[in-house]
């Protein structure tokens, strides 16, 4: 029997596209249509931030320098500190996010993402988290990634890992090329919970039967929206919340390795993308000079 596949589009509260989803069911497993699992990506499914590794891959392809990349990481840390005290920084991140792909063809970005995933991201997938996702698939449930990273990155990761699909930050596309503007908001914090709630309505999911996995207290709205919340490689705030609420905790980190992967984090995805803008602009000037 052939596998079945369907593609659906989820939208935000303003009717904007919030992410694409693909469903593929193996014939050997009876589908469980009302239950699903939602996984954060950065530091949950993968060590570090996917947008950071994407930037590393671009740097290796001479789109900008290693020095530029070091500055990106520093700006990311600074953003994390400022964002806790100044709500306006998220709006600034929104303006900067995805601007680096302005004028690029969608198919070129997807090709680069696939290459960079295979080179830099795949070795950093947490096998333990991947196994958790596989358990849901084996039970006939669908599994979506939910990330602040560009949805193109999320879709590549989901495809490579054999998952259902991805929800992520969406860039506006006109005539097959990116405009550099966002559609809706960054897929961050409460926006994740809203997107999952909308997806559940479209896919007729029972959120009480669904599970969510994350490392960050920023995802408390998402974790609180489902019947089963799991803290994976949790930060201190999320660990405390998980203990208070009786949530399951899974930690796949050990020793110094846990410290190394604490940053970069999802919260800074918009800033890193914005920082990439400066690197690409500099590289273009160098090439044209």
Secondary structure, 3 states (H helix, E strand, C coil): CCCEEEEEEEECCCCCEEEEEEEEECCCCCCCCCCEEEECCECCCECCCHHHHHHHHHHHCCCCCHHHHHHHHHHHHHHHHHHHHCCHHHHHHHHHCCHHHCCCEHHHHHHHHHHHHHHHHHHHECHHHHHHHHHHHHCCCEEEEEEEEEHHHHHHHHHHHCCCEEEEEEEEEECCEEEEEEECCCCCCHHHHHHHHHHHHHHCCCHHHCEEEECCHHHHHHHHCCCEEEEECCCHHHHHHHHHHCCEEECCCCHHHHHHCCCCCHHHHHHHHHHHHHHHHHHHHHHHC
